[in-house]
C-alpha cells in the first residue's frame, strides 16, 4: 500500500508502513499542496534569513535542541 503525503491524512500506520516495511511514499502533486509547501518553505527561509532560531532547522532536535548550527548548514537544509 503506497503512502501519499497530502497534509491531511497521514496516520501512524502509514508512517510505520513506510519506515518499517518500506512502503513507497509519494507527495500529493496537486497545485494546492505545492502552494502550501512553497508557503511553508518561505516561512522557514525568511526566519533563517532574519537570524531567527528555528527548532530542528537552525538547532538540533530533542536533547540537542539548544545547539545551534551555522548558516551554511541551515542553507543546505532549507
ChimeraX commands (.cxc) that place a marker at each C-alpha (Angstrom):
marker #1 position 0.00,0.00,0.00 radius 0.5
marker #1 position 1.63,3.30,-1.05 radius 0.5
marker #1 position 1.65,6.21,1.39 radius 0.5
marker #1 position 0.55,9.57,-0.01 radius 0.5
marker #1 position 1.55,12.71,1.88 radius 0.5
marker #1 position -1.18,15.28,1.40 radius 0.5
marker #1 position -1.06,17.33,4.59 radius 0.5
marker #1 position -4.32,15.87,5.87 radius 0.5
marker #1 position -4.43,12.10,6.10 radius 0.5
marker #1 position -1.02,10.85,7.29 radius 0.5
marker #1 position -1.50,8.25,10.00 radius 0.5
marker #1 position 0.76,6.42,12.42 radius 0.5
marker #1 position 0.04,3.25,10.44 radius 0.5
marker #1 position 1.22,4.92,7.23 radius 0.5
marker #1 position 4.44,6.16,8.86 radius 0.5
marker #1 position 5.02,2.66,10.21 radius 0.5
marker #1 position 4.42,1.12,6.78 radius 0.5
marker #1 position 6.97,3.49,5.23 radius 0.5
marker #1 position 9.61,3.25,7.95 radius 0.5
marker #1 position 9.43,-0.44,8.82 radius 0.5
marker #1 position 8.05,-2.10,5.73 radius 0.5
marker #1 position 9.47,0.17,3.01 radius 0.5
marker #1 position 6.07,1.18,1.60 radius 0.5
marker #1 position 6.51,3.67,-1.21 radius 0.5
marker #1 position 5.89,7.31,-0.28 radius 0.5
marker #1 position 4.64,9.94,-2.70 radius 0.5
marker #1 position 3.82,13.59,-2.32 radius 0.5
marker #1 position 0.38,14.66,-3.47 radius 0.5
marker #1 position 1.21,16.67,-6.58 radius 0.5
marker #1 position -1.90,18.83,-6.61 radius 0.5
marker #1 position -1.45,22.58,-7.10 radius 0.5
marker #1 position -2.93,23.24,-3.64 radius 0.5
marker #1 position -0.33,21.04,-1.94 radius 0.5
marker #1 position 2.51,22.55,-3.96 radius 0.5
marker #1 position 1.35,26.04,-2.95 radius 0.5
marker #1 position 1.22,25.05,0.75 radius 0.5
marker #1 position 4.75,23.62,0.54 radius 0.5
marker #1 position 6.05,26.78,-1.15 radius 0.5
marker #1 position 4.45,28.99,1.52 radius 0.5
marker #1 position 5.81,26.83,4.35 radius 0.5
marker #1 position 9.30,26.82,2.89 radius 0.5
marker #1 position 9.19,30.62,2.55 radius 0.5
marker #1 position 8.25,31.00,6.23 radius 0.5
marker #1 position 11.25,28.87,7.27 radius 0.5
marker #1 position 13.62,30.60,4.82 radius 0.5
marker #1 position 12.52,34.06,5.95 radius 0.5
marker #1 position 13.07,33.18,9.61 radius 0.5
marker #1 position 16.50,31.70,8.93 radius 0.5
marker #1 position 17.48,34.70,6.77 radius 0.5
marker #1 position 16.48,37.07,9.58 radius 0.5
marker #1 position 18.57,35.12,12.10 radius 0.5
marker #1 position 15.60,33.73,14.00 radius 0.5
marker #1 position 16.25,30.37,15.64 radius 0.5
marker #1 position 14.05,27.63,14.16 radius 0.5
marker #1 position 13.85,24.38,16.13 radius 0.5
marker #1 position 15.13,21.48,14.06 radius 0.5
marker #1 position 16.42,23.73,11.27 radius 0.5
marker #1 position 18.94,26.04,12.90 radius 0.5
marker #1 position 19.02,23.93,16.09 radius 0.5
marker #1 position 19.22,20.25,16.85 radius 0.5
marker #1 position 16.31,18.08,17.98 radius 0.5
marker #1 position 15.41,16.82,21.45 radius 0.5
marker #1 position 18.37,16.85,23.82 radius 0.5
marker #1 position 20.48,18.73,21.28 radius 0.5
marker #1 position 17.78,21.35,20.68 radius 0.5
marker #1 position 19.89,24.02,22.34 radius 0.5
marker #1 position 22.75,23.51,19.86 radius 0.5
marker #1 position 22.82,25.98,17.01 radius 0.5
marker #1 position 24.06,25.27,13.51 radius 0.5
marker #1 position 25.92,27.64,11.26 radius 0.5
marker #1 position 24.11,29.43,8.46 radius 0.5
marker #1 position 25.79,27.30,5.76 radius 0.5
marker #1 position 24.37,24.10,7.28 radius 0.5
marker #1 position 20.94,25.72,7.58 radius 0.5
marker #1 position 21.06,26.79,3.92 radius 0.5
marker #1 position 21.70,23.19,2.91 radius 0.5
marker #1 position 18.66,22.07,4.91 radius 0.5
marker #1 position 16.36,24.72,3.52 radius 0.5
marker link #1:1,2 radius 0.2
marker link #1:2,3 radius 0.2
marker link #1:3,4 radius 0.2
marker link #1:4,5 radius 0.2
marker link #1:5,6 radius 0.2
marker link #1:6,7 radius 0.2
marker link #1:7,8 radius 0.2
marker link #1:8,9 radius 0.2
marker link #1:9,10 radius 0.2
marker link #1:10,11 radius 0.2
marker link #1:11,12 radius 0.2
marker link #1:12,13 radius 0.2
marker link #1:13,14 radius 0.2
marker link #1:14,15 radius 0.2
marker link #1:15,16 radius 0.2
marker link #1:16,17 radius 0.2
marker link #1:17,18 radius 0.2
marker link #1:18,19 radius 0.2
marker link #1:19,20 radius 0.2
marker link #1:20,21 radius 0.2
marker link #1:21,22 radius 0.2
marker link #1:22,23 radius 0.2
marker link #1:23,24 radius 0.2
marker link #1:24,25 radius 0.2
marker link #1:25,26 radius 0.2
marker link #1:26,27 radius 0.2
marker link #1:27,28 radius 0.2
marker link #1:28,29 radius 0.2
marker link #1:29,30 radius 0.2
marker link #1:30,31 radius 0.2
marker link #1:31,32 radius 0.2
marker link #1:32,33 radius 0.2
marker link #1:33,34 radius 0.2
marker link #1:34,35 radius 0.2
marker link #1:35,36 radius 0.2
marker link #1:36,37 radius 0.2
marker link #1:37,38 radius 0.2
marker link #1:38,39 radius 0.2
marker link #1:39,40 radius 0.2
marker link #1:40,41 radius 0.2
marker link #1:41,42 radius 0.2
marker link #1:42,43 radius 0.2
marker link #1:43,44 radius 0.2
marker link #1:44,45 radius 0.2
marker link #1:45,46 radius 0.2
marker link #1:46,47 radius 0.2
marker link #1:47,48 radius 0.2
marker link #1:48,49 radius 0.2
marker link #1:49,50 radius 0.2
marker link #1:50,51 radius 0.2
marker link #1:51,52 radius 0.2
marker link #1:52,53 radius 0.2
marker link #1:53,54 radius 0.2
marker link #1:54,55 radius 0.2
marker link #1:55,56 radius 0.2
marker link #1:56,57 radius 0.2
marker link #1:57,58 radius 0.2
marker link #1:58,59 radius 0.2
marker link #1:59,60 radius 0.2
marker link #1:60,61 radius 0.2
marker link #1:61,62 radius 0.2
marker link #1:62,63 radius 0.2
marker link #1:63,64 radius 0.2
marker link #1:64,65 radius 0.2
marker link #1:65,66 radius 0.2
marker link #1:66,67 radius 0.2
marker link #1:67,68 radius 0.2
marker link #1:68,69 radius 0.2
marker link #1:69,70 radius 0.2
marker link #1:70,71 radius 0.2
marker link #1:71,72 radius 0.2
marker link #1:72,73 radius 0.2
marker link #1:73,74 radius 0.2
marker link #1:74,75 radius 0.2
marker link #1:75,76 radius 0.2
marker link #1:76,77 radius 0.2
marker link #1:77,78 radius 0.2
view
